[in-house]
């Protein structure tokens, strides 16, 4: 890796980080524009990017990150903006594939 490339990574945020920061600001602004009693702190921003700023619960963690029987490989983050991998589903699929061989 060149020194110039390494400095770029340390010196300024990447496009992805800027995009995620912008989406986070947009999601918070969306909620703050609502009347206080109408704020849910979860939904979508930019038409398709999920956000959830509610206090995480064990049930939501299990539902989104460890649901071997679920149909989804990705789901909304437990907290924040974007998606996370359903590791339970990944493990279940890998076990099935391993059993098939």
Secondary structure, DSSP 8 states (H G I E B T S, - for coil): --HHHHHHHHHS--HHHHHHHHHHHHHHHHHHHS-GGG--SEEEETTTEEEE-S---HHHHHHHH--TT-S-SEEE-SSEESEEE-HHHHHHHHHHHHHH-
